[in-house]
Amino acid sequence: MRRLVKTVAGWKVTDGESVGALPPGTTLGALLALSADEFAEALAIELTPGEPGELRAPVDDDTEVWAAGVTYEVSREARMEESRDADVYARVYDAERPELFFKSVGHRVRGPGEPIGVREDSSWDVPEPELALVCNTSGEIVGYTIVNDVSSRSIEGENPLYLPQAKMYRGSCAAGPWIVPAQEIPDPYALGITVTIHRAGELLWTGETSTARLHRRFTDLVSWLYRGDVFPRGAVLATGTSAVPGPDVTLEADDEVTIMIEGLGTLRNPVRRGRSA
């Protein structure tokens, strides 16, 4: 399986045993300006034995990361339970138009091993493990990656209009460890997802789900995102989750969050509190 990785030395392609460097100056934006077939061809370079080196978040500084919400039944129920305005979540789950929101620009996205953050003014903070779609400028899904849509459930639960503060802050988005080309994933609607939180080396919480439980189709989510804007550098769209801790678990400094998605790999990040993240 080939994977597109970003390292300190630039963009590379690896199959786990061998590696090849893309031409100097290659950017994800330039790759996502290609058609799906051209994107696959660009990654079909010669590989030689070796390791790619230290990984970074698989985005450019100007890559836009968006996210979809309330795309799983469990997510709908959890949001309704925590919110003072539960009806909005019930309606959006069944509505034709999905909930879509801007999550992060690329230079704020954390990569493998880098710290994610929770807000000082939040009392309930959770990881949200999500399959993310890597889309080219035409809205074709050319690859997949993992996104951790770190969120404050206490802030969003207080008022849905606080969503930007609950979702968009320093350390609230991680992605990686790489991009897997779409043709490498036979069925993206049958991927197991596991998330764990470790505290002081001990397992605090674990959750499991599957993309088979998704209420929306990926092409539908992308269609709604692209009908309102153009993305000359492509976009990454996280597709929501249903593996989220309940009110008895909240992230704390020095916790470690690990997300595993079948076929995509593992994204692991330590937790920091406040803007120090």
Buried (B, 14 or more C-beta within 10 A) or exposed (E): EBBBBBBEEBBBBBEEEBBBBBEEEBBBBBBBBBEBEEBBEBBEBEBEEEEBBEBBBBBBEEBBBBBBBBBBEBBBBBBBEBBEEBEBBBEBBEEEEBBBBEBBBBEBBBBBBBBBBBBEEBEBBBBBBBBBBBBBBBBBBBBBBBBBBBBBBBBBBBEBEBBEBBBBBBBBBBBBBBBBBBBBBEEBEEBEBBBBBBBEEEEBBEBEBBBEBBBBEBEEBBEBBBEEEEBEBBBBBBBBBBBBBBBEBBBBBEBBBBBBBBBBBEBBBBBBBBEEB
